[in-house]
Amino acid sequence: MVVAHDFLYQKPSTLLDALKLRAQYGEKCSLLAGGTDLVVNIKERRISPDIVIDIKGIPEFSILEERDGSIFIGSAITFTELIESPLIKSRVPIIAESAHTVASVGVRNRATLVGNICSAVPSLDSAPALLVYKTDVVVESVDGKRIIPIDKWFVAPKKTALQNNEIVLGVLVEIPNSENGTAYMKLGRYSGEDLAQAGVGIMISKNLEYKIAFCAVGPVPRRALKVEAFLNGKEFSSITNELSEIIQSEISPITDIRASKEYRRHMVDVLVERGIKLALSRLQGE
Amino acid sequence: MNKITFIINGEKRSIYVEPNDVLLDVLRDKLGLKSPKCGCERGDCGACSVLLNGKSVRSCLVFAIEVDGCEIETVEGISQNGLSVVQEAFIEMNSFQCGFCAPGVVIATTELLRKNSTPTKEEIKEALAGNLCRCTGYTPILEAVEKISHHNKHNSDNTGGTNE
């Protein structure tokens, strides 16, 4: 298929050049990293940018490193790079686990985690993983740098806190300072390439502090603070009616082509139970 | 028009492209490489897969202008010195009927075996999950790759060497 829409293409080699272009074109520009969402959106005419700025020529965006107790994941880092990174695996393993559930190898070789959170569809697998850690999104414009906590990032379906003169440099994920076990539970129609019908991210620390986040069961991915408050300090054996009620009050799934809202509601309880058990067994080194 | 230079199947080429030219169309229509197929055009089916700097990508989701300075390999390149071990195994096991998905499956399998010459069944399924086949129900495709894996394991157990 020929792409009917014409646009300019620029591949700046410095961040400053990219920020100037971004300031000049504003909402008329699209930022290109992996392109696995962007190219489809341009082809199917959901967006028609005047200019596409390819960020892959800027060295800062390809950084994946530990910085003062956090891990910086640059905007051009692909899911495959995350899966293969020993740093991610040893320090923030749920990021590798959730990256592994995204689409297929051929998409993960190109698609980026930052692109995933910028597309901000409700089912994005990266969100629960980032939400269970203290994660900041680092953005910059010609006016300077801004830090947006991940729980303030997702504003509405496909809408983020990013302003139209800003570019995301990457995310900064704080490495938890206590021993913990994590699990990402994804419900798909089949194992292999599929979008989530429901996703649950779980982190449990040694002193029984729980972090739980959902995707695909509400307009935006978010932490389940009431569920966490209920569970904190408690040993877990199985889902009780009381816990289920709290979980159900934290989600607002819809019926769509992938699943009904009733099925999603039922399965979130199941995923939370399985996820907590898995995270606990990993915490105990089983 | 913008001039881009890249290596395709070992050969350095320079061509002119528009920013909105998709890599798949450029490979097929400008360079005459017909192995990548146009299936879903949105990254779901895997038929258009090519190796970009050694990694499989959906050529329907890459603008041609992005590959300036990169290296691309298609099935034409993989088989330029005769059929590869992967292709021979697919023929032997009757893995395909219509063959439309075959180039994408060859690309995905080649990438897998270059990284891991003795994949398990689960690893094979994971690596090929993004390639849709509507004819054979996947079984003979998976069996062919498993056969190569067993063969490589046997060889490395005996000689320490492997075979792509």
Boltz contact constraints between the chains, C-beta under 6 A:
constraints:
  - contact:
      token1: [A, 1]
      token2: [B, 41]
      max_distance: 6.0
  - contact:
      token1: [A, 3]
      token2: [B, 20]
      max_distance: 6.0
  - contact:
      token1: [A, 7]
      token2: [B, 19]
      max_distance: 6.0
  - contact:
      token1: [A, 9]
      token2: [B, 19]
      max_distance: 6.0
  - contact:
      token1: [A, 9]
      token2: [B, 65]
      max_distance: 6.0
  - contact:
      token1: [A, 35]
      token2: [B, 61]
      max_distance: 6.0
  - contact:
      token1: [A, 36]
      token2: [B, 43]
      max_distance: 6.0
  - contact:
      token1: [A, 36]
      token2: [B, 61]
      max_distance: 6.0
  - contact:
      token1: [A, 39]
      token2: [B, 61]
      max_distance: 6.0
  - contact:
      token1: [A, 40]
      token2: [B, 42]
      max_distance: 6.0
  - contact:
      token1: [A, 104]
      token2: [B, 129]
      max_distance: 6.0
  - contact:
      token1: [A, 104]
      token2: [B, 130]
      max_distance: 6.0
  - contact:
      token1: [A, 105]
      token2: [B, 127]
      max_distance: 6.0
  - contact:
      token1: [A, 105]
      token2: [B, 130]
      max_distance: 6.0
  - contact:
      token1: [A, 106]
      token2: [B, 46]
      max_distance: 6.0
  - contact:
      token1: [A, 106]
      token2: [B, 49]
      max_distance: 6.0
  - contact:
      token1: [A, 106]
      token2: [B, 56]
      max_distance: 6.0
  - contact:
      token1: [A, 106]
      token2: [B, 57]
      max_distance: 6.0
  - contact:
      token1: [A, 106]
      token2: [B, 58]
      max_distance: 6.0
  - contact:
      token1: [A, 106]
      token2: [B, 130]
      max_distance: 6.0
  - contact:
      token1: [A, 107]
      token2: [B, 43]
      max_distance: 6.0
  - contact:
      token1: [A, 109]
      token2: [B, 55]
      max_distance: 6.0
  - contact:
      token1: [A, 109]
      token2: [B, 56]
      max_distance: 6.0
  - contact:
      token1: [A, 109]
      token2: [B, 57]
      max_distance: 6.0
  - contact:
      token1: [A, 110]
      token2: [B, 57]
      max_distance: 6.0
  - contact:
      token1: [A, 192]
      token2: [B, 129]
      max_distance: 6.0
  - contact:
      token1: [A, 193]
      token2: [B, 129]
      max_distance: 6.0
  - contact:
      token1: [A, 193]
      token2: [B, 130]
      max_distance: 6.0
